[in-house]
Amino acid sequence: MTAMHDFRQEQRGVAWAMASALVLTIGIMGVALMMDHGAAVPFVSRLQFAIRADLLVVAWLAAGVANVARLRFFSESDIAGSGGGPGSDKVRVAGAILQNTFEQASLAVAAHLIVAASFDRSNALIAALAGLFAVGRLLFWLGYRHGAKGRAFGFALTFYPSVLALLASAAVIARG
């Protein structure tokens, strides 16, 4: 097996994982949109719901920070912090997971707030988005050590819901 063959195989695994996450995301978001019907919910109530649901999102960010701190505390080479040297492999991996989680959480929270502002009935959709984020982060974290295809489904399960939520919000806003 050549390096190029291994690379192509990894790419295929990533593509399948991401496509699967996209299909799952579309299905869950579709069900959530069908569940929210009836009278419009006041904006303040929608906003309050979104902020509360984002506890699931921010909890993953806190877990990432805590994991890096825990690893540094128990490592002689890492206890001085990132300014004290290159750091161990474990801390570098945990830092990469934390960095990605921060990026994804920023996008997700913004998307959830925009959904709350755009849809008259958004609670079921926001609950689905927050749930997808939490499951996606768990799978990303667990799959990280297995390479790109190991973490791709979890990555996509946090990324695609946010992007699709933004696109759906843009459509609602454009429609007036």
N, C-alpha and C positions, 0 to 999 in steps of 0.2 A: 504494500500500500504506500502510495506517495503522499507527501505533505499536501499536495493539491487535492488529492482524492479525499483525504481527511477533512480538509477545509470545506470542500463541497458537501460532504456528508453532514458536517456541523451546520452549514448554511441551510440545508434541507430540513434538518431537525428544528432549527430556529423558525424557519418559515412555516412549518406545520404547526408548531406550538403557537405561534402568533396568529395564524389563521384560525386555529381552534378557539383561541381566546376571543378573537373578534366575533366569531359566530355565537359563542356563548354570551358575550356582552350584548350583542344585538337582540338575542332572544330574551334575556333577562330585562333589558331596558324596554323592549316591546311589551312584555307582560306588565311591567310596572306602570307604563303609560296607560295601558288599558284598565288598570285597577283604580286609577285616580279619576273619578267622575263625580258629578254632582255640582253643587254650587262652588263658586270660586272661594278660595281660602284667603283671608286678609294677608297682606304682604308681611306684616309684623309676625304673624303666626308662621308663615312659610320661612321667614328668615330665622326665627327662633328654632324651628325644627332643623334647618340646615346646620346651624351652629352646633346644636346638640348632637346631631348625627355625626358631625365631624370630630367628635370625641374619638371615634374609631380610627380616624385618619391620624390625628395628632398623637394618639396613644402609640402608634407604630413609630412615629418620630421620636417620642420619649424612649421607647424600647431600644431604638438604634443608638441614641446618646448613652443610655445606661449600659449597653453592651460594650461600647468603646471604652467607657470609664472603667467598667469591670475588668476588661482585658488589660488595660494599662495598670490598674492597681496591683494586679498579681504578676506583673512582668517587670523584672529588673531593668530590662532595656527600654521599656516603654513608660515607666512611671513618671519620667520627667516631662512627658507630653510630646506633641509632634514637633516642637521646636528643638527638642533635645537630640535629634538624630533621625535616621531613616525609619526607625520603628520595625517591629517584628512583622512577619507575614500575616499573623492573625489579626493584628491591629490594622494593618493596611487593608485587608479584606473587609473587616468590620467598618472601617472608614469609608470604603467604596460603597458598601451597602447603605450606610448612613447617608452618604452624599446623594445616592440615587433616591433614597426614601425622602430626603428633604426636597429634591426636585419634584418628585411625583406628588408629595403632599401639598406643595405650593400650588401646583397645577390643579389638583383635585379640589382643594378648599375654594380656590377661585371659581372653578367650574360649578361647584355646588351652590355657591352664592349667586352666580349668574343664572343658574337654573331657577333658584328661588325667586329671583327678580323677573324672570321671563315667562314662567308658566304660572297660570292662575291656580293650578292644582299640582303641586310638585312633591308632596311628601313621600309618596310611594317611590317615585323616581330617585329622589335623594337618598332614601333608605337603601335602595338597590345599589346606587353608586357607592355609598359608604361601605356596604357589605362586600361588593366586588373589590374595593380597595383593600379591605382587611384580608380577604382570602388571597388576593393577589400578592400582597406583601409577605404573607406567610409562605406562600409557594416560592416566591423570589428568594427569600432568605434561606429556605431549606434547599433550594435548587442551586444556589450560587456556587457551591463547591463542585458542582457537576458540570461546570462550564456554561458556555453560551446557550446551548439547547436546554440545559438543565434549569436555567433561570428565565428563559424566554416566555413561557406561559405566564408565570407570575408577573413578569415585567409588563406584558401585554394586558393582563387583567387589571393592572392599575393604570396603564396609559390609555388604552382604547376607551374605557368608559368616560374619562375626562374629555378626550377629544370629541367623542360622539355627543357628549352632553353640550359641549361648546357649539358644535355644528347644529344640534337641535335647537339650542337657544337662539343662535343666529337666524335660523329659519323662522322661528316664532316671532322674533323681533322684526324681521324683514316683512313678514306677513301682516304685521300690525296688530 
